[in-house]
């Protein structure tokens, strides 16, 4: 979204707000000031009410598997370290052949830039036509044993795809899922990724701040 003031870091998370789109069926996000200096309070205090899957966030295995790891059990290196941004063009859903050309490697963190990132999607109503993965694409990533996949809208699965099947395929293969990225300013290539979700005990996910900067070997 923007470079941080101090370095080449690129913020690829979206700002949380009451106006941002949310996945149908999830709670409507509400962020409001409940105490204000202007009204005589001794401090400004903001109340947050939102889904664990609001905005930029990370999914945990317990999201689709009872008894599996919660977001507080995320290994720190699962969403930190070397990552690769790849461009997946077109208006259709992401299929296996579109990923095969990028030859994903075992353990790789793969961030998919699609036409979702052609605009500031968080300023618009929810779009059912967003680009996501098909089940065959999820099967392919599971076969390649990637470590993490990041997507540039609120779900890794296309709206009209079998979302539970896509999520289960990835999570059951040990693939951590980052959703709600904005990659419009990230050119394809290798980056250092820092994406840390809130450490919410036992939660099926949590909002996260995600940053990229060009990868420097050594």
C-alpha positions as CSV (number, residue, x, y, z in Angstrom):
1,X,0.0,0.0,0.0
2,X,2.8,2.4,0.9
3,X,6.4,2.4,1.9
4,X,7.1,2.9,5.5
5,X,9.0,6.2,6.2
6,X,12.1,4.6,7.5
7,X,13.1,2.1,4.8
8,X,12.2,0.2,1.7
9,X,9.5,-1.7,3.6
10,X,6.2,-1.9,1.7
11,X,3.0,-2.2,3.8
12,X,0.8,-4.7,2.0
13,X,-1.9,-4.9,4.7
14,X,-5.1,-2.8,4.5
15,X,-6.3,-0.3,7.1
16,X,-9.0,-1.6,9.4
17,X,-12.1,0.6,9.4
18,X,-15.8,0.3,9.9
19,X,-16.3,1.0,6.1
20,X,-14.1,-1.9,4.8
21,X,-15.8,-4.8,3.1
22,X,-16.4,-8.0,5.0
23,X,-17.1,-11.6,3.9
24,X,-20.8,-12.3,3.7
25,X,-22.0,-13.9,7.0
26,X,-19.1,-12.5,9.0
27,X,-19.8,-9.8,11.6
28,X,-19.9,-6.2,10.4
29,X,-16.7,-4.5,11.6
30,X,-17.3,-1.7,14.0
31,X,-14.5,0.6,15.1
32,X,-15.6,3.6,17.2
33,X,-14.3,6.1,19.7
34,X,-16.0,5.4,23.0
35,X,-14.1,8.0,25.0
36,X,-12.8,11.3,23.6
37,X,-10.7,14.1,24.8
38,X,-13.0,16.5,23.0
39,X,-15.8,15.3,25.2
40,X,-13.9,15.8,28.5
41,X,-12.4,12.3,28.8
42,X,-8.9,12.0,30.1
43,X,-7.8,9.9,27.0
44,X,-9.1,8.8,23.6
45,X,-10.2,5.2,23.7
46,X,-11.4,3.2,20.7
47,X,-13.5,0.1,20.7
48,X,-13.0,-2.7,18.1
49,X,-15.7,-5.2,17.2
50,X,-14.8,-7.4,14.2
51,X,-14.3,-10.9,13.0
52,X,-11.0,-12.7,13.4
53,X,-11.0,-12.8,9.5
54,X,-11.5,-9.1,9.0
55,X,-9.1,-7.2,6.7
56,X,-5.6,-8.6,6.3
57,X,-5.5,-11.7,8.4
58,X,-4.1,-15.2,8.8
59,X,-6.1,-18.4,9.0
60,X,-5.3,-21.1,11.5
61,X,-5.9,-24.8,11.0
62,X,-8.7,-24.8,13.6
63,X,-10.6,-22.5,11.2
64,X,-11.7,-25.7,9.4
65,X,-10.5,-28.6,11.7
66,X,-11.7,-29.0,15.2
67,X,-8.8,-29.6,17.7
68,X,-6.1,-28.3,15.4
69,X,-3.7,-25.4,16.1
70,X,-5.1,-22.0,16.8
71,X,-3.5,-18.8,15.6
72,X,-1.6,-18.4,18.9
73,X,0.3,-21.6,17.9
74,X,1.5,-20.1,14.6
75,X,5.3,-20.9,14.1
76,X,6.9,-17.5,13.7
77,X,8.8,-18.5,10.6
78,X,5.6,-19.6,8.9
79,X,4.7,-16.1,7.8
80,X,8.2,-14.5,8.1
81,X,11.2,-14.8,5.9
82,X,11.8,-15.1,2.2
83,X,8.7,-14.9,0.1
84,X,7.9,-14.6,-3.6
85,X,5.3,-12.4,-5.2
86,X,4.0,-13.9,-8.5
87,X,1.6,-12.3,-10.9
88,X,-1.4,-14.3,-11.9
89,X,-3.1,-12.4,-14.8
90,X,-6.6,-12.8,-16.1
91,X,-10.2,-12.5,-15.0
92,X,-10.8,-16.2,-14.2
93,X,-10.2,-18.0,-11.0
94,X,-6.6,-19.2,-10.3
95,X,-6.2,-22.7,-11.7
96,X,-3.3,-25.2,-11.3
97,X,-1.8,-24.4,-14.7
98,X,-1.5,-20.7,-13.8
99,X,0.6,-21.7,-10.7
100,X,2.6,-24.5,-12.4
101,X,4.4,-21.9,-14.6
102,X,5.9,-20.4,-11.4
103,X,7.2,-23.8,-10.2
104,X,6.5,-23.4,-6.5
105,X,9.0,-25.1,-4.2
106,X,8.5,-27.0,-1.0
107,X,8.3,-24.7,2.0
108,X,8.0,-21.6,-0.2
109,X,5.9,-18.6,0.8
110,X,4.0,-17.7,-2.3
111,X,2.0,-14.4,-2.6
112,X,-0.4,-14.2,-5.5
113,X,-0.9,-10.9,-7.1
114,X,-4.1,-10.9,-9.2
115,X,-6.4,-8.3,-10.7
116,X,-7.8,-7.9,-7.2
117,X,-4.9,-5.6,-6.5
118,X,-5.6,-3.4,-9.6
119,X,-7.7,-1.2,-7.3
120,X,-8.0,-0.3,-3.7
121,X,-10.5,-3.0,-3.0
122,X,-10.9,-2.2,0.7
123,X,-12.6,1.1,-0.2
124,X,-15.3,-0.7,-2.3
125,X,-18.3,-2.9,-1.4
126,X,-17.6,-6.7,-1.2
127,X,-17.0,-8.1,-4.7
128,X,-18.3,-11.6,-5.4
129,X,-16.3,-11.6,-8.6
130,X,-12.9,-11.5,-6.7
131,X,-10.2,-13.8,-7.9
132,X,-9.3,-16.8,-5.7
133,X,-8.1,-20.3,-6.0
134,X,-10.0,-23.3,-7.4
135,X,-9.9,-26.6,-5.7
136,X,-7.4,-28.0,-8.3
137,X,-5.1,-25.0,-7.6
138,X,-5.2,-25.8,-3.9
139,X,-4.5,-29.5,-4.7
140,X,-1.5,-28.4,-6.7
141,X,0.0,-26.2,-3.9
142,X,-0.6,-29.1,-1.5
143,X,1.2,-31.5,-3.8
144,X,4.1,-29.0,-4.0
145,X,4.1,-28.7,-0.2
146,X,4.5,-24.9,-0.2
147,X,4.7,-23.4,3.3
148,X,2.4,-20.4,3.0
149,X,0.1,-18.9,0.4
150,X,-1.0,-15.2,0.5
151,X,-3.9,-13.8,-1.6
152,X,-5.1,-10.3,-2.3
153,X,-8.7,-10.5,-1.2
154,X,-10.7,-11.7,1.8
155,X,-10.7,-15.4,1.0
156,X,-8.2,-17.8,-0.6
157,X,-11.1,-19.5,-2.4
158,X,-13.1,-17.9,-5.1
159,X,-16.6,-16.9,-4.0
160,X,-18.3,-19.5,-6.2
161,X,-15.7,-22.2,-5.5
162,X,-16.0,-24.8,-2.8
163,X,-14.4,-22.6,-0.1
164,X,-14.3,-25.2,2.7
165,X,-12.6,-27.7,0.4
166,X,-10.0,-25.2,-0.8
167,X,-9.2,-24.1,2.8
168,X,-9.1,-27.7,4.1
169,X,-6.8,-28.9,1.4
170,X,-4.3,-26.1,2.1
171,X,-4.6,-26.2,5.9
172,X,-4.4,-30.0,6.1
173,X,-1.2,-29.9,4.0
174,X,0.4,-27.6,6.6
175,X,0.0,-24.5,4.4
176,X,-0.6,-21.3,6.4
177,X,-3.0,-18.9,4.6
178,X,-2.7,-15.1,4.5
179,X,-5.8,-13.3,3.2
180,X,-6.7,-9.7,2.5
181,X,-3.3,-8.5,1.2
182,X,-2.9,-5.6,-1.2
183,X,-0.1,-6.3,-3.7
184,X,-0.7,-3.5,-6.2
185,X,2.7,-1.9,-5.5
186,X,4.6,-5.2,-5.2
187,X,6.3,-6.1,-8.4
188,X,6.9,-9.8,-8.9
189,X,10.0,-11.1,-7.3
190,X,11.6,-12.2,-4.1
191,X,11.0,-10.3,-0.8
192,X,11.5,-10.5,2.9
193,X,8.0,-11.0,4.4
194,X,6.9,-10.0,7.9
195,X,3.3,-10.9,8.7
196,X,2.4,-11.3,12.3
197,X,-1.2,-11.9,13.4
198,X,-2.5,-10.9,16.8
199,X,-1.8,-13.7,19.3
200,X,-5.4,-14.5,20.2
201,X,-5.6,-17.6,22.3
202,X,-7.3,-20.5,20.5
203,X,-8.6,-18.3,17.7
204,X,-9.3,-19.6,14.2
205,X,-7.5,-16.5,12.8
206,X,-6.5,-13.0,13.6
207,X,-5.9,-9.7,11.8
208,X,-2.3,-9.1,10.9
209,X,0.1,-6.4,9.7
210,X,2.0,-7.5,6.6
211,X,5.2,-5.9,5.3
212,X,7.5,-6.7,2.3
213,X,10.9,-5.4,1.3
214,X,13.1,-6.6,-1.5
215,X,15.1,-9.7,-0.6
216,X,18.8,-9.2,0.0
217,X,20.9,-12.4,0.0
218,X,23.3,-12.9,2.8
